[in-house]
Amino acid sequence: MNHCIISFPESNFSLLSLQFNARLGEYLTPENSPILFGCRTGLCGTCLVRVVGELPPPEAEERELLAILAPDDAQARLACQIKLTGDIAIRTYQSDEI
């Protein structure tokens, strides 16, 4: 698999195809996704999303912030920290279930 497909259910945004192992935060913009970004370093939590799909587990710093922002939500991730390893569906955190 050379590319991963990113979808944004219940939005008007088109599917994206990005390289395997790409960092999602480097490619998403207001023009191609509904995800908002602040710092893009995993410190502010602005890009908190719900994700369904194959992803590596969050690293320690992301886990710490997720424990504060979305305790006990296994689908919660910081979009800026996601390294693509498979197709995923992303919703903004304010949305209901994926």
C-alpha positions in Angstrom: 0.0 0.0 0.0 1.6 3.3 -1.2 -1.3 5.5 -0.4 -3.9 5.9 2.3 -7.4 7.2 1.8 -8.7 9.8 4.3 -12.4 10.4 4.4 -14.5 13.0 6.2 -18.0 11.4 6.8 -20.9 13.8 7.0 -19.0 16.7 5.5 -18.7 18.1 2.0 -15.0 17.5 1.8 -13.6 15.1 -0.8 -11.6 12.0 -0.1 -7.8 12.6 0.1 -5.1 10.2 -1.0 -1.8 10.7 0.9 1.4 8.7 1.0 1.8 5.9 3.5 3.6 7.2 6.6 2.7 10.8 5.8 2.0 13.1 8.8 -1.6 14.2 8.4 -1.0 17.6 10.0 1.4 18.5 7.1 -1.3 18.1 4.5 -4.7 19.1 5.9 -5.8 22.7 5.2 -9.1 24.6 5.6 -9.6 24.0 1.8 -9.4 20.2 1.9 -10.7 19.2 5.4 -13.0 20.3 8.2 -10.2 19.9 10.8 -9.0 23.1 12.6 -5.3 23.4 13.6 -3.6 25.6 16.1 0.0 24.8 16.9 0.4 21.6 14.8 2.7 20.2 17.4 0.3 18.4 19.6 0.2 20.9 22.5 -3.0 22.9 22.0 -5.6 20.2 21.3 -7.3 22.3 18.6 -7.2 19.4 16.1 -8.9 16.8 18.4 -10.8 14.4 16.2 -12.5 11.0 16.2 -10.8 8.5 13.9 -11.9 5.1 12.6 -9.3 3.0 10.8 -5.8 1.6 11.2 -3.4 3.8 13.0 -0.3 3.3 15.2 -1.1 4.0 18.9 -0.5 7.6 20.1 2.9 8.4 21.5 3.4 9.4 25.1 2.9 13.2 24.7 -0.3 12.7 22.6 -1.6 10.2 25.1 -1.2 12.7 28.0 -3.2 15.4 26.2 -5.9 12.9 25.1 -6.3 11.7 28.7 -7.2 15.3 29.6 -9.3 16.2 26.5 -11.0 12.9 25.7 -10.6 10.5 28.6 -11.6 6.9 27.8 -12.3 7.6 24.1 -10.3 5.1 22.1 -11.2 6.9 18.8 -9.9 10.3 19.9 -6.7 11.5 18.3 -4.9 14.7 17.6 -4.9 15.1 13.8 -1.6 16.8 13.7 0.1 13.8 15.3 -1.4 11.1 13.0 1.0 9.1 10.9 -0.9 7.4 8.2 -0.6 3.6 8.0 -4.0 2.8 6.5 -7.3 4.2 5.3 -9.1 6.3 7.9 -12.3 8.2 8.5 -12.1 11.4 10.5 -14.8 13.5 12.2 -14.4 16.6 14.2 -14.6 15.8 17.9 -17.9 17.7 18.3 -19.6 15.3 15.9 -21.5 12.3 17.1 -20.1 8.7 16.6 -18.3 7.8 13.4 
